[in-house]
Amino acid sequence: MPVSVTADSGRFEQDAGSGLYRGNVELIQGKRKLFADEMRLFTRNGELTRVEASGTPVRMQEGKDLQAHANNLVYDIRKRTLVLTGDAYIEHLGNTFEGARVEYSLDSKRVDASSEGDKRVRLVIPAENQTPGTEQSPPADDNANGEAPVAPSPEAEPNTP
């Protein structure tokens, strides 16, 4: 599948099978789209095999099923793996994963996430009946102020003879 790359500047070395692009870099290959400040591309036998990108942030999408962003992204196309570092976020088929570093296998759907400092990793799996990308609302409450109703305490009731 052909690869289209646009950038403010770029250099591709055919014999080495690598290229470096800088400034508003956009890569499109079929449903795959990547946007970065800087991107290195690696090819073998004329096929794209690896992408290394950095930016604030790097953004990637593959159709409607995959959205990702981070400060750095490495995409191994042959292994179909993503490694995102620096405020990493991946949403795949409605499931979201966040951490300082997130490794994701597109084929096995395996995620390895790690944190940094006092931050923690985060995983959100939507409810079965929830449409991806929507938040499920809590059940409606008759009490308009959102507080749970309070039953009167026995001491508050008047004594009857």
C-alpha positions, -999 to +999 in steps of 0.1 A: +000+000+000+015+034-009+027+058+018+021+095+015+043+118+037+040+156+038+062+179+060+079+213+061+112+195+053+123+160+046+151+137+035+148+101+023+178+079+016+166+051-008+198+030-003+196+032+035+158+027+035+153+056+059+139+091+060+137+120+084+108+145+082+104+176+103+076+202+109+039+194+106+046+159+095+016+139+082+018+102+071-011+085+054-012+049+044-046+035+038-066+039+070-035+047+090-028+084+097+001+098+118+008+134+127+040+146+144+066+173+147+093+149+136+091+115+121+117+089+110+106+062+086+123+029+079+116+007+049+128-027+036+123-038+000+102-007-006+077-014+022+073+007+054+085-014+084+089+011+113+079+046+122+095+066+150+077+099+158+080+127+184+058+157+190+035+176+213+018+152+209+022+126+182-013+115+171-022+083+153-054+069+141-062+037+122-097+039+109-124+043+136-110+015+158-077+030+170-068+065+183-035+072+201-014+101+213+019+105+232+051+125+232+069+097+214+056+068+193+073+038+178+052+017+154+066-016+143+044-024+113+056-060+108+050-069+145+019-047+146+030-032+179+029+004+192+051+018+220+040+051+233+059+071+259+053+104+276+016+109+285+007+079+265-030+073+256-045+045+234-082+040+226-088+007+207-124-006+201-137+016+230-111+005+256-087+032+268-052+028+282-031+056+298+003+057+314+038+071+311+045+042+287+020+020+269+030-010+247+001-024+226-001-054+203-028-048+177-031-085+169-031-101+204-048-069+220-022-072+248-014-040+267+016-034+290+015+000+307+038+015+332+037+046+354+062+073+363+066+090+396+034+093+416+012+089+385-006+056+380-017+037+349-053+038+339-075+013+320-112+019+311-133-008+296-168+003+286-199-015+298-212-041+274-242-021+264-223+012+262-213+026+228-176+032+226-166+068+233-196+076+255-198+078+292-225+058+310-246+079+333-255+069+368-291+059+374-315+088+378-323+100+413-355+116+424-336+140+446-326+170+425-296+181+445-278+147+439-277+138+476-291+106+490-324+110+509-319+109+546-344+091+569-353+111+600-336+098+631-358+083+659-349+111+682-363+137+658-398+121+658-422+135+684-432+112+712-469+102+711-486+091+743 
